[in-house]
Amino acid sequence: MLLEQHIGELRRQMNHCDPDERRQIAAELELALSELAVIMAEQDGSIDAVPPS
């Protein structure tokens, strides 16, 4: 599953769950969005994918 699809699925799940599940899904969504931001920054050259040596 593509990361963007996973993010969309998490957003849909948040609309149909109880408060405890919502907190867990929100945490997963935050991680997925952060991962996507890193990937996009690596692709546009904003950050270097290789750690400094």
C-alpha positions, 0 to 999 in steps of 0.5 A: 500500500502506498503511503498516501493510500495509508494516510487516506485510510487512516483519515477515513477510519478516524471518522468511524471509531470510538475515542480510544481508537481515534487517539491511536489512529491519530498517532499512526496518522501523525507518524505517516504524515511525518514519514511522507514529509521526510520522503518529500523533502529528500526528493526535492533536495531539502534534506540529505538522505545520507547521514553525515559521516 
